Amino acid sequence: MVYLDCSGIWFGSYLDEKHLFEWAAEIPGFLRWEQDTLVVRSRISEASLRNLLSLFSRYEIPMAQLAQFRTIKNEHWFAAPHMYWHKRVFGGQQPNQASQRTASGVR
């Protein structure tokens, strides 16, 4: 399981907050919410990771914690420097310099 900190979010309205929790729950790999922490499976699909990227971007949730989902299989698109999330996930590092951690522990 992976625990993603989603604390400190400012919501525009009650429905905005409601939609965050509902949207997250619709992502395959979602397990549960533990207060302000999103709990997901250690291994998630490309579609699920893209949904998390979008969700975290939309709600301005710190995206660096998503770097742990980088694997050999997805790094060609996930760690690509031209992607809108690259700097927010990997801190502006080039893909070959980014953290070698992965959700599966294997590179």
C-alpha positions in Angstrom: 0.0 0.0 0.0 1.0 3.6 -0.7 0.0 6.4 1.5 -0.4 9.8 -0.2 -0.7 12.9 1.9 -3.5 15.1 0.7 -3.7 17.5 3.6 -3.9 21.3 3.4 -6.1 21.4 0.3 -8.2 24.6 -0.1 -11.6 23.8 -1.5 -13.8 26.3 -3.4 -17.0 24.8 -2.2 -18.6 21.8 -0.5 -19.1 20.2 -3.9 -15.4 20.8 -4.8 -14.4 18.8 -1.7 -17.0 16.1 -2.3 -15.7 15.7 -5.8 -12.1 15.1 -4.7 -13.1 12.2 -2.5 -15.5 10.8 -5.1 -13.0 11.2 -8.0 -10.2 9.5 -6.1 -12.5 6.6 -5.1 -13.2 6.0 -8.8 -9.5 5.5 -9.7 -8.7 1.8 -10.1 -6.2 0.9 -7.3 -7.9 3.2 -4.8 -8.2 1.4 -1.4 -9.5 4.0 1.0 -9.2 7.4 2.6 -7.7 7.7 6.0 -8.6 11.2 7.0 -6.5 13.4 4.6 -4.4 10.5 3.3 -5.2 8.7 0.1 -4.3 5.0 0.3 -3.7 3.2 -3.0 -2.2 -0.1 -4.2 1.6 -0.2 -4.6 1.1 -1.1 -8.3 -1.3 0.8 -10.4 -2.0 1.0 -14.1 -0.9 3.7 -16.4 -4.5 5.0 -16.5 -4.7 5.2 -12.7 -1.3 7.0 -12.5 -2.5 9.5 -15.1 -5.7 10.0 -13.1 -3.6 10.6 -9.9 -1.4 13.1 -11.8 -4.5 15.0 -13.0 -6.2 14.8 -9.5 -3.0 16.0 -7.8 -2.5 18.8 -10.3 -6.2 20.0 -10.1 -6.2 20.1 -6.3 -2.6 21.3 -6.0 -1.6 18.3 -3.9 2.2 17.9 -3.6 3.1 15.7 -6.6 6.7 14.6 -5.6 5.1 11.8 -3.7 4.0 10.3 -7.0 7.6 9.7 -8.1 7.6 6.4 -6.2 5.3 5.0 -9.0 8.1 5.4 -11.6 9.2 2.0 -13.1 11.1 0.9 -16.1 7.8 0.2 -17.8 6.4 3.7 -17.4 9.4 6.0 -17.3 9.4 6.7 -21.0 6.2 8.8 -20.5 6.0 9.3 -16.8 9.5 10.7 -16.4 9.6 12.5 -19.7 11.0 16.1 -19.2 8.4 17.7 -21.5 5.4 16.5 -19.5 3.5 19.2 -17.5 4.0 17.3 -14.2 7.7 16.5 -14.6 9.1 19.4 -12.5 6.4 18.9 -9.8 7.0 15.2 -9.5 10.8 14.9 -10.1 12.0 18.4 -9.1 13.2 19.4 -12.5 15.7 16.5 -12.7 16.3 14.8 -16.0 14.9 11.3 -16.1 18.2 9.5 -15.7 19.0 11.7 -12.6 15.6 11.2 -10.9 15.2 9.1 -7.8 15.6 5.4 -8.5 12.8 4.4 -6.1 9.8 2.6 -7.5 6.6 1.3 -6.1 7.7 -2.3 -6.8 11.3 -1.7 -5.6 12.6 -3.0 -8.9 14.3 -0.9 -11.7 
